[in-house]
Amino acid sequence: MRNASRRKEAGEVVAPAEPFPQKLYYKIGEVGDITGVPSHVLRFWEKQFPQLAPNKTRSGHRLYKKRDIQVILHIKDLLYNKRFTIKGARESLTSWREGAEPAPPPAAAVPGEVLGRLREGLRRLHDLLDRPDPFDT
């Protein structure tokens, strides 16, 4: 794996240490160096995330733009730091690209809301368990 990004403790990956060169197009190896994501993972992500679609030359070489690199860094943050699933990251990325405020994951909800929903669920469960069993004779 290439050493393009610094690592914090417990495997947390941060942004690249130095700014990347300003060009119109970047090859897949350069993008791997910039983002710290191996080429085979970038090719896999192309299949999983429709927002990641680099241009291809006639010979099939991928050419990434700065926008693509930003998408890759966002995907990397969602998957590696925030521990989203591929499906969850895809949904979050869709709302992120549309400019909408992404929905927070359930664990990030307001604590009062979570406790209220939990309390209501426990009340319903308690009511169900307190009912006499109709099949008990």
N, C-alpha and C positions, 0 to 999 in steps of 0.2 A: 504494500500500500504506500502511496506517496505521502510525503510529509508536508502538505500544503497548508494544513491548519494546525493550530496549537490545540492541545488537549488539556482539559482540566481533570481533576480527580474524578473517579468513578466513570470514566469514559465519556464525559460530557464534551461535545465538540462545539467549538466556537467558530466565529467567522475567520476567514483567512487573515494571517498575520500582516501581510503587506497588500496594498492595493494591486489589483491585477492590471495588466497593460490594456490601454484603451484602443480597441480595434473594432472593426465592423463585424468580423467573423472570427470564431475560435474553433480549433479542431478539438475532437473528443479528448485527446490526451491533455491538451491545455486546460480544458474544462475540468478534467479529473484533478489536475494539479491545483487549480484555483479553488475548487470546492472540497477536495479531499474525498471525493466519491469515485470509486473505480469505474473504468469504462464499461465493464459488463453490467454493473448496477445501473449506470445511465441508460444503457440500451434496454434493460428490463423496465425501468421507469417510463420509458417512451411508450411501452405497450400498456402500462397501467394508468397513465395520466394523459388524457387527451390534450391538456394544456401545454405539454412538453412535446413539441414537434419541430425539431431542428430541420433546417434546409438540408437537402442532400445534393451532392454533385452527380453528374452522369455516372461516375464510377462508384457511387454509393457512399462516399465519405460524408460524414455528418459535419455540418457547419452551424455552430451555435451563435446566437446573438446575445448581447448583454441581458436582454429580457429573459432569455432562456436560462441564463446563469442565475438570475434572481429567482426564477421559478424553482430551479434545482435547490438553491439554498433554502427556500421556504419548505420544500418537500422534505429536505434533510432535517430541518428543525422539527417539523411535525412528526416524522417517523422516529428519529433518534433521540431528541430531547423531550418532546411532549408525549412520546410513546403511543401515537395514534396507530391504528391499523391502516392498511392500504386503503380500504374502503372509506374509513373515517377521514383520512388525509385527502382522498379524492374529493369528498364532499366539502371539506373545509377549504380546499384549494379552489373549488368552483365558486364558492361565495367570496373568497378573497379576490379572485380575478374579476368578478363582477362588481367589485367595489362595495359590496354589502358587508356589514359587520358580521364576521363569522360567529355562529352560535357557539357558546362556550360548552366544553364537555360537561357532562352531568356532574362530575366531581367539583367543577368550578362554579357551581350555582351558589346563590346567596345562602348562607347557612340557615337562616330562618325559613326559607322556602323548603329546603331539604327536610328540616325537622318537622315542618307542618305536614308535608306529604307523607313522611314516615309515620307521624302520629295518626293521621287519617287512615293509613293502611293498617296500622295496628288495631285501631278501633273496629274497622271492618272485620278483620280476622277474629278479634275477640267476640264480636256479635255472632259470627258464624259458628264459633266453637261453643258459645253459650246456648244455642238453640237445641231443643231436645231432638234426639235422633228419631226421625219418623219410622225407621225400620226396626227400632228397638222395641221389643214386646215384653 
